[in-house]
Amino acid sequence: AQKITQTQPGMFVQEKEAVTLDCTYDTSDQSYGLFWYKQPSSGEMIFLIYQGSYDEQNATEGRYSLNFQKARKSANLVISASQLGDSAMYFCAMREGREYGGATNKLIFGTGTLLAVQP
Amino acid sequence: DVKVTQSSRYLVKRTGEKVFLECVQDMDHENMFWYRQDPGLGLRLIYFSYDVKMKEKGDIPEGYSVSREKKERFSLILESASTNQTSMYLCASSPFGGANTGELFFGEGSRLTVL
């Protein structure tokens, strides 16, 4: 069965430092997609970054990068130069189903990591 | 700007009441989803729909039903609310297939308390 594991319930990081949030996944599919979402205290889910299973380069979006290690089945999120506004819950997710052109795009989510950025 | 709107941010209901959670999206997306979020459990899929009048069970459908009469609207129904259905409910939508990544667009959530 497909599964996402986030082993860090909570983390602290100093402002301006980099932080890595861990995510491992389990799937027998050859094609899949990995996502990170941010959920601030206000509750909305904010999409951060996406990595396709066939993408050779690690995805980057501004201060966010996804450290994709396919053989290890890990998809860690790296936030560089942390800011106070980065304090939030972070969820790793995986798209079930086939690659583009037919997927119903169900996502399965991990349990989340609560990040607290300290001044 | 893309938008998924959930009708109520906060609801308080009594045990045994019938509860409707409404979700509307304005992006002409085929897929719509209802997730439930609980501390330590992350988001769990209740039901999803990939077309009007179509629905499929997710991982935790027991105690819930859904309705999708129009493409833009997806309703979650608790036929007889129970205290263990106290939770945050998140609606999401996404386009079907094509070259999209499968990113879900979420509403702001509905926090339901059942007393």
Chai-1 contact restraints between the chains, C-beta under 6 A:
chainA,res_idxA,chainB,res_idxB,connection_type,confidence,min_distance_angstrom,max_distance_angstrom,comment,restraint_id
A,G33,B,T101,contact,1.0,0.0,6.0,A-B,restraint_1
A,G33,B,G102,contact,1.0,0.0,6.0,A-B,restraint_2
A,G43,B,E108,contact,1.0,0.0,6.0,A-B,restraint_3
A,G43,B,G109,contact,1.0,0.0,6.0,A-B,restraint_4
A,E44,B,E108,contact,1.0,0.0,6.0,A-B,restraint_5
A,M45,B,F106,contact,1.0,0.0,6.0,A-B,restraint_6
A,F47,B,E103,contact,1.0,0.0,6.0,A-B,restraint_7
A,Y50,B,T101,contact,1.0,0.0,6.0,A-B,restraint_8
A,R95,B,G102,contact,1.0,0.0,6.0,A-B,restraint_9
A,Y100,B,A99,contact,1.0,0.0,6.0,A-B,restraint_10
A,G101,B,G97,contact,1.0,0.0,6.0,A-B,restraint_11
A,G102,B,G97,contact,1.0,0.0,6.0,A-B,restraint_12
A,A103,B,G102,contact,1.0,0.0,6.0,A-B,restraint_13
A,T104,B,N31,contact,1.0,0.0,6.0,A-B,restraint_14
A,T104,B,Y50,contact,1.0,0.0,6.0,A-B,restraint_15
A,N105,B,N31,contact,1.0,0.0,6.0,A-B,restraint_16
A,N105,B,S94,contact,1.0,0.0,6.0,A-B,restraint_17
A,N105,B,G102,contact,1.0,0.0,6.0,A-B,restraint_18
A,L107,B,L104,contact,1.0,0.0,6.0,A-B,restraint_19
A,F109,B,G42,contact,1.0,0.0,6.0,A-B,restraint_20
A,F109,B,L43,contact,1.0,0.0,6.0,A-B,restraint_21
A,G110,B,G42,contact,1.0,0.0,6.0,A-B,restraint_22
A,T111,B,G40,contact,1.0,0.0,6.0,A-B,restraint_23
A,T111,B,G42,contact,1.0,0.0,6.0,A-B,restraint_24
A,G112,B,G42,contact,1.0,0.0,6.0,A-B,restraint_25
